[in-house]
Amino acid sequence: MAGSGQDLSGRSFISQTSAGILRVTLLFGSAVIALTLILVPIADKNARDRMFASVESPGIDRMSTGSIGPRSSAETYTIRRSVLQQSPSAVCIIRESGARSGSC
């Protein structure tokens, strides 16, 4: 006859319960880790998008400036476009000498 706290195979109910709790803990722990690996990058991207959206204000001039390197004619100039110019497609060309042409 089996004693108190043991089943017919001789194993303790307490050790079976402990093993079951351990399995459930490992199962939910691994699920939490998997969700964390998925949700953290998504939350980080959303936070960065909100941060950059708050930086943009109507008073900022989003001007782009670039230079074209020397060619065989060795002429250097800068092309500038700005949303504050009269036309959004207007281009200002600044030569190496400082002379400006176009819509400056």
Secondary structure, 3 states (H helix, E strand, C coil): CCCCCECCCCCEHHHHHHHHHHHHHHHHHHHHHHHHHHHHHHHHHHHHHHHHHHHCCCCCCCCEEEEECCCCCCCCEEEEECCCCCCCCCCEEEECCCCEEECC
